[in-house]
Amino acid sequence: MPAKSKSELPQRVKGVLPSRAQEIYREAYNSAYDNYGAKSKRRGSASREETASRVAWNAVKKKYQKGDDGKWHPQKK
């Protein structure tokens, strides 16, 4: 289900990502949730939520990386 605000994100997202990364996740998730509504647009037997979550994590990974300290940090350019 799409999230209207960061507070509606799952704990597995809110508990590990910094604020801006949470926003990236939320925006990507909501967009993918809308775009992959039809089962024919998804790979295999993945649900709409699974697909949206994968897309969202990939969007976060384009801007953030997990550091040696186990926390997510903006990628260095």
Order of alpha helices (4+ residues) and beta strands (2+ residues): alpha-alpha-alpha-beta-beta
